[in-house]
């Protein structure tokens, strides 16, 4: 959906052709750091996955609140937020099944609880 919007509105795609390669240096550094953290074990990978979903929800909601006036973008962003909520619930559920209680790292506790209990 994002690639469709990038093409439709002639935007610059921050991803390169290679998986895990980005033209934005900050995004590249974040990706590299999270890959390193998540590579050290199952629990760490699940924690990184949950962190990514929290960050996605926060970043996308911020964009929706402050910058999006295009209906195409709004629809895609709202779908991405719902998907990230589903993913976050799944990560938290699997962590719990493995004896790990996940605490929100980016989202405030009420927002996190609302997502998890939805």
C-alpha positions in Angstrom: 0.0 0.0 0.0 2.8 2.4 0.8 4.6 1.7 -2.4 1.4 2.4 -4.3 1.2 5.8 -2.6 4.8 6.5 -3.2 4.3 5.8 -6.9 1.0 7.5 -7.1 2.2 10.7 -5.5 5.8 10.5 -6.9 7.4 10.4 -3.5 10.9 9.2 -2.7 11.0 5.7 -1.3 13.4 5.5 1.7 14.1 1.8 1.1 16.7 0.6 -1.3 16.3 -2.5 -3.5 18.2 -4.7 -0.9 16.2 -5.9 2.1 17.4 -4.0 5.2 19.0 -1.2 3.3 17.8 2.4 3.6 18.8 5.7 2.0 17.9 7.6 5.3 21.0 7.2 7.5 18.9 7.5 10.7 16.6 4.8 9.6 19.6 2.6 8.6 21.2 3.1 12.0 18.0 2.2 13.8 17.5 -0.9 11.6 21.0 -2.1 12.2 20.8 -1.5 16.0 17.5 -3.4 16.3 18.7 -6.2 14.1 21.7 -6.6 16.4 19.6 -6.5 19.6 17.1 -8.9 18.2 19.7 -11.4 17.0 20.8 -12.3 20.5 17.9 -14.6 21.3 14.2 -15.4 21.0 13.1 -13.1 23.9 15.2 -10.2 22.6 13.8 -10.7 19.1 10.2 -10.6 20.5 11.1 -7.5 22.6 12.5 -5.7 19.5 9.4 -6.7 17.6 7.1 -5.2 20.2 9.3 -2.0 20.4 9.0 -1.6 16.6 5.2 -1.9 16.7 5.0 0.6 19.6 7.2 3.0 17.6 5.2 2.5 14.4 2.0 3.3 16.2 3.4 6.4 17.8 5.1 7.7 14.7 2.1 7.0 12.4 -0.4 8.5 14.9 1.8 11.6 15.1 1.8 12.0 11.4 -2.0 11.5 11.2 -2.5 14.1 13.9 -0.1 16.7 12.6 0.5 16.3 8.8 -1.9 14.2 6.9 -4.7 15.9 5.0 -4.8 13.3 2.2 -7.5 10.7 2.4 -5.5 8.0 0.7 -2.7 8.4 3.2 -5.2 8.6 6.1 -6.7 5.2 5.1 -3.4 3.5 4.7 -2.0 5.0 8.0 -5.1 3.9 9.9 -4.8 0.4 8.5 -1.1 0.4 9.5 -1.9 1.4 13.0 -4.5 -1.4 13.3 -2.0 -3.9 12.0 0.7 -2.7 14.4 -1.8 -3.1 17.3 -2.4 -6.7 16.2 1.3 -7.4 15.9 2.0 -5.8 19.3 -0.7 -7.9 20.9 0.8 -11.0 19.4 4.4 -10.2 20.6 3.1 -9.5 24.1 1.1 -12.7 24.1 4.1 -14.8 23.0 6.4 -13.1 25.5 3.9 -13.8 28.3 3.6 -17.4 27.3 7.4 -17.5 27.7 7.2 -16.0 31.2 8.2 -12.5 30.2 6.0 -9.5 31.1 6.4 -6.8 28.5 6.3 -3.2 29.7 5.6 -0.4 27.1 8.8 1.4 26.0 7.3 4.1 23.8 3.6 4.2 24.3 2.1 5.6 27.5 0.6 2.9 29.8 -3.1 3.8 29.2 -2.7 3.7 25.4 -0.7 0.4 25.6 -3.3 -1.2 27.8 -6.1 -0.1 25.5 -4.3 -1.7 22.5 -3.4 -4.9 24.4 -6.9 -5.3 25.8 -8.7 -4.6 22.5 
